[in-house]
Amino acid sequence: MKKIQHYVTGQWLEGKEEGTPIYDAITGEIVSNVAIEGLDIPEILQYGRTKGGEVLRKMTFQERGNMLKKLALYLTKRKNEFYELSYRTGATKVDSWIDIEGGFGNLFANASLRKLFPNQSYHVEGDPIDLSRGGRFMAHHIMVPKKGVAVHINAFNFPVWGMLEKCAVNWMAGVPAVVLPAPSSSYLAEAVARVIVDSGILPEGALQIINGTVRNILDTVESQDVVTFTGSAATGRILKAHPRIIQEAVPFTMEADSLNASILGEDAVPGTPEFDLFIKEVRKEMTVKAGQKCTAIRRIIVPENLVEDVQISLGKALDKVTIGDPRLKEVRMGSLISKQQVEAVRNSVQDIAKEAEIVYGSLDKIETVGADAKKGAFISPILLRADNPFKNTAIHEREAFGPVSTIMPYKNLNEAITLAQMGKGSLVSSIATNDDKIAKDYVVNAASHHGRILVINRDSAKESTGHGSPLPTLVHGGPGRAGGGEEMGGMRGVKHYLQRTAIQGSPTTLTEITGIYQPNAKYKEAAQHPFKYHWEDIQPGMSLKTHKRTFTDTDIINFANLTWDHFYAHTDITSLDGSIFEKRTAHGYFIISAAAGLFVYPNKGPVSANYGLEECRFLRPLYHNDTVYVRLTCKQKVDRDVANAEHPSGIVKWFVEVFDAEDELVAIATILTMVQKKQETFVEMTESKIKECLNKLTEDTKPEWGSMTAQHMLEHVEYTYRIASGEIQDFGVTTPEKILEKVHATLYNYEKMPRGYDFPLAKESEIEKLKHENLDEAKQQFLEARSEYLEYFKENPSATLKNAVFGDLNKYEWYLMERKHLNHHFEQFGLL
């Protein structure tokens, strides 16, 4: 029997012993065996800390984010191969989608966080703190990657999502991971991990996976490591109390199964959209993943006069749930993960049933479609009803981790809140109500006991992600029984794997450490106007002092007339008594506008656009006849993605200080500009450069890739020039319309054309046939075709002409196309 393998210390290994059999949840057949004997756990952890950690820690947040995005795209293209394995866990197509594509979605979401972090390997948190009156001694906080490994001990219910929702965060922080999936579904986690490793996208050591229960995994963890656990509260408490965790003060995050509650608002009576939404949500949370969700609704808390209505409506909804082989379209609920889990659920239901009545379903009868109920791990949805929820506490203490939930009544909202709190902490709660007062009262008073609260009503229903869906941008975790931990949550999740350190020093020193200009730091006088520099050449602290300007009465009045801002301080000097103003006062936005007039460089250059204003403060009024000058200083650089038809660029934050004639600071602002990056990929294709390359090209010049000869290449490029001059336009655009805009935008980036790409007009151009007698004639025709292309756009500068791949191109876009195209083929023949 095939054994599930582990990827550790750079290799795929099998455990030495025979191992434990893992079963298909639908058929009961043995899928594989899990064996871990012979694995050197201390070596595995150390390998991650060094091999993977050293590379990840040196990467910037932008590099890590782009790595995650690339991995997400790579996995998404291969998603279908994971579904068949997922069916074996008992998951339906919808269940599998949540696990597989939801897991990939975590990679995408965390990749997007790169935009919120600085363009360096560590984070600078919060605002600077002045520790002295003179502003020469200050503090800030930085957050650096921990020099350990993330140990993830995962549950069986979401082998893909559970692995990637955690790993995406620690990879983004610059920390490697050792993942321990639950054995019963580890074959799916192994398959995904194998594809990840084979992709080569992650640095070696960033991901290791041990597919089995390793009881000594915590024996050698260190203070720089982070341990996360998802599973039962009882197991989590044992792990959290491990002596090594306590001795080394290892951060431990526990996300335990909890008795999540959903409340039906008193206004949500039968016939209202909220009542219907509530029934739909409860039915979904009982049956998705066959109820094997840490966020599933376990307690259904409803007004006492609506208990019968809810029970009847839920019963009708559950009647529509077909159970069986999850591969079948008509099946809405699959099986539990194993027969052992079925037995555990049965035992829990029997205990709960001592204080509650089973009102729907049976522990002994189950009808299945396309599967043998006796061979698979099937169980019927079970709905219980507890009429005395304050007296019968088992419903608040015992969880059946399957398609099981209990209805209980409340008299008023305070009782509903108390019942929800009797679960002693949960991952999520929800309330169905269209009364915002009820929603507010519940949320404010119940929030102390829940990690997340969803309000369901008719307004949000169409776009709501639902009660049971944790989101990468929101915290996932809860107090008390839920484990007291916190995962995900956007930047918050990443910070769990970073060490926060307070740093103190002079503004100048802290500017160098943080990479962000700190007020009162020494300026770095720019050799030329800062707006003349490309993004790469601008550095924090780079500064310009402008010439001066004196405000006049006319300036202020004209600005008022232009903007229609006729606030009395600017236009009615007879009304200044009792105000803070002494004379006609300049508009605050006039001060900022005038400051821009002083520091903006007028000529075209790398600065391509004003990107916005982050902060603006006016420290004292400025009056007519006051004189000011500006100090413009680079505060921070932020990388950005460019997907549209624009050149690669980054954002530069400029600290603007406005001083009066006595050098007193009167206003500050932070403005943002979009600044182009250097183009260093392509050689500019001037006429002299082209002729230089042609002189190197001979009949004997061989291509570094592809099968074209030198003459074939020249005739091919000549053909594209004849397209660019309008001589040839009798063809269609071959790129599908839905991606044409995206493909068109690639002309603006600095990435080379892909090798081995088939020219879409190869047949029309008869690319394989040579048209000219020899290479010299081909060179001459090439140059003539190029001359005709240049002449065409000289005479028709506003024209657009069709390209088979990129669609309609204007004069500038044909220039970009020519530069890329010639660089591609001249490099192909070693001419550059």
C-alpha positions in Angstrom: 0.0 0.0 0.0 1.3 3.5 -0.9 2.5 5.6 1.9 1.8 9.3 2.2 5.1 11.1 2.0 6.6 14.0 3.9 8.6 16.9 2.4 11.3 17.7 4.9 15.0 18.8 4.8 14.7 19.3 1.0 13.4 15.8 0.1 10.3 13.6 0.0 10.5 10.8 2.6 8.4 8.0 3.9 8.1 6.8 7.5 9.9 3.6 8.2 7.1 1.6 9.9 4.1 0.1 8.2 1.9 3.0 9.3 -1.8 3.7 10.0 -4.3 3.1 7.2 -6.3 6.1 5.9 -9.8 5.4 4.5 -11.9 6.8 1.7 -14.8 8.5 3.6 -17.3 7.5 0.9 -16.4 3.9 0.0 -14.5 2.8 3.1 -11.6 1.7 1.0 -8.0 2.2 2.1 -6.5 5.2 0.4 -3.0 5.1 1.8 -0.9 4.6 5.0 0.6 7.3 7.2 3.9 6.6 8.9 6.3 9.0 10.6 8.9 6.8 12.3 12.5 7.8 11.5 11.8 11.5 10.9 14.4 13.8 12.7 12.1 16.5 14.1 14.8 18.8 15.6 16.7 18.7 12.3 13.5 19.5 10.4 12.7 22.5 12.5 16.3 23.8 12.3 16.3 23.3 8.6 13.3 25.6 8.3 14.9 28.2 10.6 18.1 28.4 8.5 17.5 27.2 5.0 14.1 28.8 4.4 14.2 31.5 7.0 17.4 33.1 5.9 16.1 33.7 2.3 12.6 34.8 3.4 13.8 37.3 5.9 16.0 39.1 3.3 13.1 39.5 0.9 11.1 42.7 1.0 7.3 42.6 1.6 6.8 43.4 -2.1 8.9 40.4 -3.1 7.1 38.1 -0.6 3.7 39.4 -1.8 4.5 38.9 -5.5 5.8 35.4 -4.6 2.4 34.6 -3.0 0.5 36.0 -6.0 2.6 33.9 -8.4 2.0 30.8 -6.3 -1.7 31.5 -6.1 -1.9 31.8 -9.9 0.2 28.6 -10.3 -2.1 26.6 -8.0 -5.3 28.0 -9.5 -4.3 26.7 -12.9 -4.0 23.2 -11.4 -7.0 23.3 -9.1 -9.0 20.6 -10.9 -6.5 17.9 -10.1 -7.3 18.4 -6.3 -11.0 17.9 -6.5 -11.0 14.1 -7.0 -8.9 13.7 -3.9 -11.2 16.1 -2.0 -14.2 13.9 -2.8 -12.6 11.1 -1.0 -12.7 13.2 2.2 -16.5 13.2 1.9 -16.6 16.8 0.6 -19.1 17.9 -2.1 -18.1 20.2 -5.0 -19.1 23.2 -2.9 -17.3 21.9 0.1 -14.2 21.3 -2.0 -14.4 24.8 -3.5 -14.4 26.3 -0.1 -11.3 24.3 0.9 -9.3 24.3 -2.3 -10.0 27.6 -4.0 -10.7 29.3 -0.7 -7.2 28.3 0.3 -5.7 29.8 -2.9 -7.8 32.9 -2.2 -5.9 33.3 1.1 -2.7 33.5 -0.9 -4.2 36.2 -3.2 -5.5 38.2 -0.3 -2.2 38.1 1.7 -0.3 39.0 -1.5 -2.3 42.2 -1.7 -1.1 43.2 1.7 2.3 44.0 0.2 0.8 47.4 -0.7 0.4 48.3 2.9 3.9 47.5 4.0 7.1 49.5 3.2 9.4 48.4 0.4 11.8 46.7 2.7 12.2 43.4 4.7 10.8 44.8 7.9 7.8 47.0 8.9 7.7 50.4 10.5 4.6 50.6 12.8 2.7 53.7 13.8 3.8 57.3 14.1 7.1 58.7 15.4 7.1 59.7 19.1 8.9 62.8 20.2 10.7 62.2 23.5 12.2 65.6 23.9 11.0 69.2 23.7 13.5 70.1 21.0 12.5 67.1 18.8 16.1 65.8 18.7 15.4 62.6 20.6 12.6 60.4 19.5 11.3 56.9 19.2 9.5 54.6 16.7 8.5 51.0 16.5 9.8 48.5 13.9 8.7 44.9 13.4 11.2 42.4 12.0 10.6 38.7 11.0 11.1 36.2 13.8 14.1 34.0 13.3 12.2 30.8 13.9 9.7 28.6 12.1 5.9 28.5 12.2 4.7 25.1 13.3 1.1 24.6 12.1 -0.9 21.7 13.7 -4.0 21.5 11.6 -7.5 19.9 11.7 -8.9 17.3 9.2 -11.8 19.3 7.9 -10.0 21.8 5.7 -6.6 20.3 4.6 -5.9 22.9 1.9 -7.5 26.0 3.4 -6.2 25.2 6.9 -2.6 24.9 5.5 -2.7 28.0 3.2 -4.6 30.4 5.4 -1.8 30.1 7.9 1.2 29.7 5.6 0.2 32.7 3.5 0.5 34.9 6.6 3.8 33.5 7.9 5.4 33.6 4.4 4.3 37.2 4.0 6.0 38.0 7.3 9.2 36.3 6.2 8.9 33.1 8.3 9.1 29.5 7.0 6.5 26.8 8.0 6.4 23.2 9.1 2.8 22.0 8.5 1.3 19.0 10.2 -2.1 18.1 8.6 -4.4 15.7 10.4 -3.7 12.2 9.1 -7.3 11.4 7.9 -7.1 14.0 5.1 -3.4 14.4 4.8 -3.3 12.9 1.3 -5.0 16.0 -0.1 -2.6 18.4 1.8 0.3 16.3 0.5 -0.9 16.7 -3.1 -1.1 20.4 -2.8 2.3 20.6 -1.1 3.9 18.5 -3.8 2.7 21.0 -6.5 3.9 23.9 -4.4 7.4 22.3 -4.0 7.6 21.4 -7.7 6.7 24.9 -8.7 10.0 26.2 -7.3 8.3 29.5 -6.5 9.0 29.3 -2.8 12.6 29.3 -1.5 13.7 25.9 -0.4 12.9 25.4 3.3 10.0 27.8 3.3 7.5 24.8 3.4 8.0 21.5 5.0 5.1 19.1 5.6 4.8 16.1 8.0 1.7 14.1 7.2 1.0 12.5 10.5 0.6 12.9 14.2 4.0 13.8 15.7 3.7 13.7 19.4 7.1 15.2 20.1 6.8 18.1 17.7 6.9 20.7 20.5 9.8 19.1 22.4 12.4 21.2 20.6 10.6 24.4 19.6 12.4 27.6 20.5 11.5 31.1 21.6 11.7 32.5 18.0 9.2 29.9 16.7 5.4 30.3 16.5 3.0 27.4 17.1 -0.6 27.4 15.9 -3.2 24.7 16.6 -6.6 24.1 15.1 -8.7 21.3 16.6 -10.5 20.3 19.7 -10.3 22.6 22.8 -9.2 19.7 24.9 -6.2 18.8 22.7 -5.4 22.5 22.4 -5.2 23.0 26.1 -2.8 20.1 26.5 -0.5 21.4 23.8 -0.7 25.0 25.2 0.5 23.7 28.5 3.5 21.8 27.1 6.6 22.5 29.2 8.6 23.6 26.3 6.0 26.2 25.2 6.1 27.6 28.7 9.9 27.4 29.2 10.7 29.1 25.9 7.7 31.5 26.0 6.8 30.3 22.5 3.8 32.2 21.0 0.9 29.7 20.8 -2.3 30.5 18.8 -5.2 28.1 19.4 -8.3 28.1 17.2 -10.7 25.5 18.8 -14.1 24.2 17.8 -16.8 26.2 19.5 -20.5 26.2 20.2 -21.3 29.1 17.8 -24.7 30.6 18.1 -27.1 32.2 15.6 -29.9 34.4 16.9 -33.2 35.1 15.2 -34.3 38.7 16.0 -37.7 39.3 17.4 -38.6 41.3 14.3 -37.7 38.4 12.0 -41.1 36.7 12.0 -42.2 34.2 9.3 -42.9 36.0 6.1 -40.0 38.4 6.5 -36.8 38.1 4.4 -34.8 37.8 7.6 -36.7 34.7 8.7 -36.1 33.1 5.4 -32.4 34.1 5.4 -32.0 32.7 8.9 -33.5 29.3 7.9 -31.3 29.2 4.8 -28.2 30.1 6.8 -28.8 27.5 9.5 -29.5 24.8 7.0 -26.3 25.7 5.1 -24.2 25.7 8.3 -25.5 22.3 9.3 -24.8 20.6 6.0 -21.8 22.3 4.3 -18.9 20.0 5.0 -21.4 17.8 6.7 -21.2 20.2 9.6 -17.5 19.6 10.1 -16.7 23.3 10.5 -15.3 25.1 13.4 -17.6 28.0 12.5 -20.8 25.9 12.1 -24.0 26.9 13.9 -24.4 24.6 16.9 -27.0 26.6 18.8 -30.1 28.1 17.2 -31.5 30.8 19.6 -35.0 32.0 18.6 -37.9 33.9 20.2 -40.0 31.5 22.3 -43.1 32.2 20.2 -41.2 31.3 17.0 -39.7 27.9 18.1 -42.4 25.9 16.3 -42.1 27.9 13.1 -38.3 27.6 13.1 -38.5 23.8 13.8 -41.0 23.2 11.0 -39.2 25.4 8.5 -35.8 23.9 9.2 -37.3 20.4 8.9 -38.6 21.3 5.4 -35.3 22.8 4.4 -33.4 19.7 5.6 -35.7 17.4 3.7 -34.3 18.9 0.5 -30.8 17.9 1.4 -29.7 14.7 -0.5 -26.9 12.8 1.0 -24.5 10.5 -0.8 -21.5 10.4 -3.2 -20.3 14.0 -3.4 -19.3 13.5 -7.1 -23.0 13.4 -8.0 -24.6 16.8 -8.9 -27.8 16.0 -7.0 -26.0 15.3 -3.7 -26.0 18.3 -1.3 -24.2 16.7 1.6 -21.4 14.2 1.7 -20.0 12.2 4.6 -18.0 12.7 7.7 -14.2 12.2 7.4 -14.3 8.7 9.0 -16.3 6.1 10.8 -14.5 7.1 14.0 -15.9 10.6 13.5 -19.3 9.2 13.0 -19.1 7.4 16.3 -17.8 10.5 18.0 -20.8 12.5 16.7 -23.2 9.8 17.7 -21.8 9.8 21.3 -22.1 13.6 21.5 -25.7 13.6 20.2 -26.7 10.9 22.7 -25.2 13.0 25.5 -27.0 16.2 24.3 -30.2 14.3 23.9 -30.3 13.6 27.6 -31.4 17.2 28.0 -32.8 17.9 24.6 -35.2 16.2 22.2 -34.2 15.0 18.7 -36.9 16.6 16.4 -35.4 15.9 13.0 -33.2 13.1 11.7 -32.1 9.8 13.2 -28.8 8.3 14.4 -29.9 4.9 13.1 -31.4 5.7 9.7 -29.8 7.3 6.7 -30.7 7.3 3.0 -27.9 7.9 0.5 -27.6 8.5 -3.2 -24.9 6.7 -5.2 -23.1 5.4 -2.1 -23.4 2.5 0.4 -24.3 4.1 3.8 -22.8 1.1 5.6 -19.4 1.4 3.9 -19.1 5.2 4.1 -18.9 7.6 7.0 -22.5 8.9 6.6 -24.8 10.4 9.1 -28.1 12.1 8.9 -28.5 15.8 9.8 -29.7 16.0 13.4 -31.8 18.8 14.8 -32.5 18.9 18.5 -34.7 21.1 20.6 -34.0 22.2 24.2 -36.9 24.0 25.9 -35.0 24.8 29.1 -31.7 26.2 27.9 -30.8 27.9 31.1 -31.3 24.7 33.1 -29.9 22.1 30.6 -26.3 23.1 30.2 -25.1 20.2 28.1 -26.2 22.1 25.0 -23.7 24.8 25.9 -20.9 22.5 26.7 -20.9 19.5 24.4 -20.3 19.8 20.7 -21.2 17.3 18.1 -18.8 18.0 15.2 -21.1 17.1 12.4 -24.5 18.1 10.9 -26.0 18.7 14.4 -27.6 21.8 15.9 -30.0 22.6 18.7 -33.0 25.0 18.8 -33.5 26.9 22.1 -36.0 29.7 23.0 -35.4 33.2 24.5 -37.9 35.6 26.0 -36.1 38.9 25.3 -32.8 40.0 23.8 -31.0 40.0 27.1 -31.8 36.3 27.4 -30.5 35.7 23.9 -27.3 37.4 24.7 -26.9 35.4 27.9 -27.6 32.1 26.1 -25.0 33.0 23.4 -22.5 33.7 26.2 -23.1 30.4 27.9 -21.0 28.8 25.2 -18.1 30.4 27.0 -16.6 31.9 23.9 -17.0 31.2 20.2 -15.4 31.9 16.9 -18.5 33.5 15.4 -22.0 34.5 16.2 -24.7 35.9 13.9 -28.1 37.6 14.2 -30.9 37.8 11.7 -32.7 41.2 12.1 -33.8 44.2 10.1 -33.9 46.3 13.2 -30.6 48.2 13.6 -31.3 48.9 17.2 -31.6 45.2 17.9 -28.5 44.6 15.9 -26.5 47.2 17.9 -27.7 46.0 21.2 -26.8 42.4 20.4 -23.4 43.2 18.9 -22.2 45.6 21.6 -23.3 43.3 24.5 -22.3 40.0 23.0 -19.0 40.9 21.3 -17.0 40.1 24.4 -17.7 36.4 23.9 -17.3 36.1 20.1 -14.4 36.6 17.6 -16.7 37.7 14.8 -20.4 38.7 14.6 -22.4 38.7 11.4 -25.6 40.7 11.0 -27.9 39.2 8.4 -30.6 41.2 6.8 -32.2 41.9 3.4 -29.8 44.7 2.5 -26.6 42.6 2.8 -27.9 39.1 1.9 -26.9 39.1 -1.7 -23.3 39.9 -1.0 -22.9 38.4 2.4 -20.2 35.7 2.8 -22.3 34.0 5.4 -22.0 33.0 9.1 -19.4 30.3 8.6 -16.9 31.9 6.3 -13.7 33.3 7.8 -12.1 35.9 5.6 -8.4 36.6 5.2 -8.9 40.3 5.9 -10.8 39.7 9.2 -9.5 38.1 12.4 -10.4 34.5 12.9 -10.4 33.2 16.5 -12.3 33.8 19.6 -12.1 34.0 23.4 -12.6 31.2 26.0 -13.5 27.9 24.6 -12.6 29.1 21.1 -9.0 29.1 22.2 -8.3 32.7 22.8 -6.2 32.9 19.6 -6.3 35.1 16.6 -5.4 34.3 13.0 -5.6 36.1 9.7 -7.0 39.6 9.9 -4.9 41.3 7.2 -1.9 43.1 8.5 -2.8 42.0 12.1 -2.2 38.3 11.1 1.2 39.1 9.6 2.3 40.9 12.7 1.9 37.7 14.8 5.1 36.5 13.1 7.0 39.8 13.5 8.9 41.0 16.6 7.9 44.5 17.6 10.8 46.5 18.9 10.9 50.1 20.2 13.8 52.1 18.8 15.1 55.4 20.2 17.6 57.9 18.8 17.9 61.1 16.9 15.5 61.8 14.0 18.4 61.5 11.5 19.5 58.1 12.8 15.9 56.8 12.9 15.4 58.0 9.4 18.2 55.8 8.3 16.9 52.8 10.3 13.3 53.0 9.3 13.7 54.1 5.7 11.1 56.8 6.5 12.0 60.5 6.9 11.4 61.7 10.5 10.6 65.3 11.1 13.7 67.3 12.3 16.1 64.9 10.7 18.9 66.4 8.6 18.0 67.1 5.0 19.9 65.5 2.1 20.1 68.4 -0.3 19.3 67.1 -3.8 21.9 67.8 -6.5 19.0 68.6 -8.9 15.2 69.0 -8.5 13.9 65.8 -6.9 11.2 65.6 -9.6 13.9 64.9 -12.1 14.8 61.6 -10.5 13.3 58.2 -11.3 11.8 56.2 -8.4 14.9 54.1 -7.8 17.1 57.1 -7.3 14.9 59.0 -4.9 15.9 58.3 -1.2 14.2 59.3 2.1 15.6 62.6 3.3 16.3 63.9 -0.3 15.3 67.6 0.0 14.8 70.8 -1.9 14.4 74.3 -0.5 12.4 76.6 -2.7 12.5 80.3 -3.4 10.0 82.6 -1.6 6.6 84.0 -2.4 4.6 86.8 -0.8 0.8 86.5 -0.6 -1.2 89.6 -1.6 -4.7 90.7 -1.0 -5.4 90.0 -4.7 -4.1 86.4 -4.4 -6.6 85.7 -1.6 -9.6 87.4 -3.3 -8.9 85.7 -6.6 -8.6 82.3 -4.9 -12.0 82.9 -3.2 -13.6 83.8 -6.5 -12.0 80.8 -8.2 -13.1 78.2 -5.6 -16.3 79.9 -4.4 -14.9 79.6 -0.9 -16.1 82.9 0.6 -15.5 82.1 4.3 -15.6 85.4 6.2 -11.9 85.3 7.3 -10.9 85.5 3.6 -13.5 88.0 2.3 -15.1 90.0 5.1 -12.4 91.7 7.2 -15.1 93.6 9.1 -16.2 90.4 10.8 -12.9 89.4 12.4 -13.7 90.7 15.9 -13.7 87.8 18.4 -12.1 85.4 16.0 -8.6 84.0 16.0 -7.8 86.0 12.8 -6.1 89.4 12.8 -6.2 90.4 9.1 -7.5 89.0 5.8 -6.4 85.4 6.0 -5.1 83.1 3.2 -7.2 80.0 2.6 -5.5 76.9 3.9 -5.9 75.2 0.5 -4.4 78.3 -1.2 -1.3 77.9 1.1 -1.0 74.3 -0.1 -1.6 75.3 -3.7 0.9 78.0 -3.5 3.4 75.6 -1.9 2.9 73.3 -4.9 3.6 76.2 -7.2 6.9 76.7 -5.4 8.1 73.1 -5.4 6.6 71.5 -8.6 9.0 71.1 -11.5 7.2 72.1 -14.6 8.9 70.1 -17.3 8.0 66.5 -18.3 10.0 64.0 -16.4 9.7 60.8 -14.2 7.0 62.3 -12.1 3.8 61.3 -14.0 0.9 62.2 -11.7 -0.3 63.7 -8.4 -1.4 60.7 -6.4 -3.1 62.3 -3.5 -2.8 64.0 -0.1 -2.4 62.1 3.1 -2.1 64.7 5.8 -2.4 68.5 6.0 -2.0 70.8 9.0 -2.2 74.6 9.3 -0.2 75.6 12.4 -1.1 79.3 12.3 -2.9 81.7 10.0 -1.1 83.4 7.1 -2.2 86.9 6.1 -1.8 89.1 3.1 1.8 90.4 2.7 3.2 87.3 4.5 6.1 85.6 2.8 6.7 81.9 2.7 9.0 79.3 1.3 8.8 75.5 1.2 11.0 72.6 2.1 10.1 69.5 0.0 11.6 66.3 1.4 11.2 62.6 0.4 9.4 61.0 3.3 8.9 57.4 2.1 8.7 55.3 -1.1 6.0 52.7 -1.6 6.0 50.2 -4.5 2.9 49.6 -6.5 1.6 47.2 -9.1 0.8 48.4 -12.6 -1.8 46.5 -14.6 -3.1 49.2 -16.9 -1.5 50.9 -19.9 1.1 52.8 -18.0 4.8 52.4 -17.3 6.0 50.8 -14.1 6.1 53.3 -11.3 6.1 53.7 -7.5 4.6 56.1 -5.1 6.8 58.7 -3.4 5.5 60.4 -0.3 6.8 64.0 0.0 6.9 65.8 3.3 6.0 69.4 2.6 7.0 72.0 5.2 5.9 75.7 4.7 7.9 78.3 6.6 7.4 82.0 6.9 10.1 84.7 6.5 11.3 84.1 10.1 11.8 80.4 9.4 8.8 79.5 11.6 6.9 76.4 10.5 3.4 77.4 9.5 2.0 74.4 7.7 2.8 70.8 6.8 1.4 68.2 4.4 2.3 64.9 2.9 1.6 64.7 -0.8 2.0 61.6 -3.0 3.3 61.5 -6.5 3.5 58.7 -9.0 7.0 58.4 -10.2 8.2 56.2 -13.1 10.8 53.6 -12.7 13.9 53.4 -14.8 13.7 51.5 -18.0 16.9 49.4 -18.0 15.6 46.2 -19.7 15.6 47.3 -23.3 18.2 49.0 -25.5 16.8 52.0 -27.3 16.4 51.2 -31.0 17.9 54.3 -32.7 18.8 54.2 -36.3 22.5 54.0 -35.5 21.9 51.2 -33.0 19.8 49.2 -35.5 22.5 49.6 -38.2 25.2 48.5 -35.7 23.2 45.3 -35.0 22.6 44.6 -38.7 26.3 44.9 -39.4 26.9 42.1 -36.9 24.3 39.8 -38.5 25.6 37.3 -41.1 24.2 34.3 -42.9 26.1 32.1 -40.3 24.6 33.8 -37.2 22.7 31.2 -35.3 19.8 31.9 -33.0 20.0 31.2 -29.3 16.4 29.9 -29.4 13.9 29.1 -32.1 14.4 27.8 -35.6 14.5 30.9 -37.7 17.5 31.9 -39.8 18.9 35.4 -39.7 17.1 36.2 -43.0 13.8 34.7 -41.7 14.0 37.0 -38.7 14.6 40.1 -40.7 11.8 39.3 -43.1 9.5 38.7 -40.2 10.3 42.1 -38.6 10.0 43.8 -42.0 6.4 42.3 -42.2 5.5 43.8 -38.8 6.9 47.2 -40.0 4.6 47.0 -43.0 1.7 46.4 -40.6 2.9 49.5 -38.6 2.9 51.7 -41.6 -0.6 50.7 -42.6 0.5 48.8 -45.7 -0.9 45.6 -44.3 -4.1 45.7 -42.3 -6.3 43.0 -43.8 -6.2 40.7 -40.7 -8.1 40.3 -37.5 -7.0 40.7 -33.9 -6.2 37.2 -32.6 -6.2 38.0 -28.9 -9.6 37.2 -27.2 -11.6 40.4 -26.4 -11.8 39.5 -22.7 -8.0 39.7 -22.2 -7.1 42.2 -25.0 -6.9 45.2 -22.6 -4.6 43.2 -20.3 -2.4 42.1 -23.2 -2.3 45.6 -24.7 -1.1 47.0 -21.3 1.9 44.7 -21.4 3.5 47.0 -24.0 4.1 49.5 -21.2 5.9 47.2 -18.8 9.6 46.5 -18.8 9.3 42.7 -19.3 10.8 40.9 -22.3 8.6 39.2 -24.9 8.3 35.5 -24.1 10.5 33.1 -26.0 8.9 30.4 -28.2 5.8 32.5 -28.9 4.1 31.6 -32.2 3.5 34.6 -34.5 -0.3 34.6 -35.0 0.0 35.8 -38.6 2.6 33.2 -39.5 0.3 31.7 -42.2 -0.6 35.0 -43.7 3.0 36.2 -43.8 4.3 32.9 -45.1 7.0 33.2 -42.5 8.8 30.0 -43.5 9.3 31.2 -47.1 12.2 33.6 -47.9 11.1 36.4 -50.2 14.4 38.2 -50.8 17.4 36.8 -52.7 19.9 37.2 -49.9 20.5 38.6 -46.4 21.8 42.0 -47.7 18.6 42.6 -49.7 16.6 41.5 -46.6 18.5 44.1 -44.5 17.8 46.8 -47.1 14.0 46.0 -47.3 14.0 45.9 -43.5 15.4 49.5 -43.3 13.0 50.7 -46.0 10.0 49.3 -44.2 11.1 50.9 -41.0 11.5 54.2 -42.8 8.0 54.0 -44.2 6.6 53.2 -40.7 8.3 56.3 -39.3 7.2 58.5 -42.2 3.6 57.3 -41.8 3.4 58.4 -38.2 5.2 61.7 -38.9 2.5 62.5 -41.4 -0.3 61.0 -39.2 0.7 61.5 -35.6 -2.8 60.9 -34.3 -3.4 57.7 -36.2 -4.0 54.2 -34.7 -3.2 51.0 -36.6 -4.1 47.5 -35.8 -1.8 44.9 -34.4 -2.8 41.2 -34.4 -1.8 40.7 -30.8 -2.1 44.0 -29.0 -5.1 45.5 -30.9 -5.2 49.2 -32.0 -1.9 51.0 -31.3 -1.1 54.7 -31.5 2.2 56.2 -32.4 3.7 55.9 -29.0 2.5 52.3 -28.5 4.0 51.3 -31.9 7.3 52.8 -30.6 7.0 50.5 -27.5 6.1 47.6 -29.7 9.1 48.2 -31.9 11.5 48.5 -29.0 10.3 45.3 -27.4 10.2 43.4 -30.7 13.6 44.4 -31.9 15.2 43.7 -28.6 13.6 40.3 -28.6 14.9 39.3 -32.0 18.3 41.0 -31.8 18.9 39.3 -28.5 17.7 36.0 -30.1 20.6 36.3 -32.6 23.1 37.6 -30.1 23.3 41.1 -31.5 22.8 43.0 -28.2 
